[in-house]
Amino acid sequence: MISAVDTNILLDVLIPDAPHGDESEHALAEALRAGAVLISDPVYAELAVHFAEQERLERFLADTGLRLESSNADALYRAGRAWSEYIRRRPSLTCPQCGATPDLHCDKCGASIQPRQHVVADFIIGAHALVQADQLLTRDRGYYATYFPELTLG
């Protein structure tokens, strides 16, 4: 079994007292027992934010048994197709009359609210797992299930 891992699982393991830390650590340990565990290029880049030196990140990957595997052309193509579908489906955040981007505010406290927007890296992670692994360990099940319905989520 080859498992790919999303950044959120690894951050749960790295960040002390993360709310999902125990369950993410357990899922990662199970995946490692079952076979190879991969990360894609975007996951590596997102993890790099949390390491002052590259050698520390490399040591973390080696110590945990994770392997960086770049996306192949098939995975990148599928990521682009899924991204295209997402762009087509996502609700417009602009005024249909004037084109302005309206601010969304919480009625209770007045804070600015922006709906979650996915970036192309999210789709590379999903397509990489679909093409180059047997499953993806993630907590972001909703959009992966929508845009990669054949992907097994662990």
Order of alpha helices (4+ residues) and beta strands (2+ residues): beta-alpha-alpha-beta-alpha-alpha-beta-alpha-beta-beta-alpha-beta-alpha
